[in-house]
Amino acid sequence: MRIRPFVRHDLARLTELTIETFRPFYEDHFHPLVGDVVFANQHGDWRGDYRRQVARLHDPAQHKYVAVAEADDAVTGYVAWSVDVARRNGTVTHLAVATGHRRSGTGTALCERAFSDMRALGAEVVEIGTGGDPFHAPARSLYEKLGCTPLPITVYYRRL
């Protein structure tokens, strides 16, 4: 596995990987849990949301970065992060690993790369979030193995 900086040519594959990674959450977990009305209101265009988000993840002028993992010349995952230099705070905003490369150290290597780059920019603290649902259990496990401390937060939705 090789980890390298993002290049514009990566955009389509990273967008596709993000949608592939999070489709089970939105379609198989969140939608059945909250129903049609809440789903449509909150995440009805989740694919479009990701298409717009991923396109804006890498902007070094705004202290926003992406690193890409590759194996055999194929993208196997990526991590996106930002740094608030004045607050000395970093935030991992996106982490996606291709299905066949999960639990192989790719997510760990990507996070460690982001943490290292954040430190180089002066960050002293990193924030990384995920869901408390079963879909996100592997992410919670990874972040705890990386030494992150969880802060339980509960979000409620209700149709009006």
Order of alpha helices (4+ residues) and beta strands (2+ residues): beta-alpha-alpha-alpha-beta-beta-beta-alpha-beta-alpha
